[in-house]
Amino acid sequence: MVGVPESHTGWTFITSHARVLATIADNPHVRIRDIAARCRLTERAVARIISDLERDGYLSHTRDGRTNTYRIEPGKVLRHPAEAGLSVASLLSLLVQDETERVREPVAQ
């Protein structure tokens, strides 16, 4: 998959749930296999995360043959009290990049 980052160990700023949600926001028809590759998770972990997001009303899906089409609830408020009042749309606006930004060379440190 193009644009898949290298493997990483240690802590990160973004949770796996946020990464999965951002990947789905980027492409609502994405396959679990592709989400797993992009987020560097197992397919089983991605399926569990999608189940969590659906159970709590952040995400839903419809089945069309062998593919899923996901729908994110952009107005849903984030769960943690520290983010009280922030919506999923606010989070995704920070995480989902325009395709032109994604393919540009990274800025040198």
Rosetta blueprint (number, residue, H / E / L):
1 M L
2 V L
3 G L
4 V L
5 P L
6 E L
7 S L
8 H L
9 T L
10 G L
11 W L
12 T L
13 F L
14 I L
15 T L
16 S H
17 H H
18 A H
19 R H
20 V H
21 L H
22 A H
23 T H
24 I H
25 A H
26 D H
27 N L
28 P L
29 H L
30 V L
31 R L
32 I H
33 R H
34 D H
35 I H
36 A H
37 A H
38 R H
39 C H
40 R L
41 L L
42 T L
43 E H
44 R H
45 A H
46 V H
47 A H
48 R H
49 I H
50 I H
51 S H
52 D H
53 L H
54 E H
55 R H
56 D L
57 G L
58 Y L
59 L E
60 S E
61 H E
62 T E
63 R E
64 D E
65 G L
66 R L
67 T E
68 N E
69 T E
70 Y E
71 R E
72 I E
73 E L
74 P L
75 G L
76 K L
77 V E
78 L L
79 R L
80 H L
81 P H
82 A H
83 E H
84 A L
85 G L
86 L L
87 S E
88 V H
89 A H
90 S H
91 L H
92 L H
93 S H
94 L H
95 L H
96 V L
97 Q L
98 D L
99 E H
100 T H
101 E H
102 R H
103 V H
104 R L
105 E L
106 P L
107 V L
108 A L
109 Q L
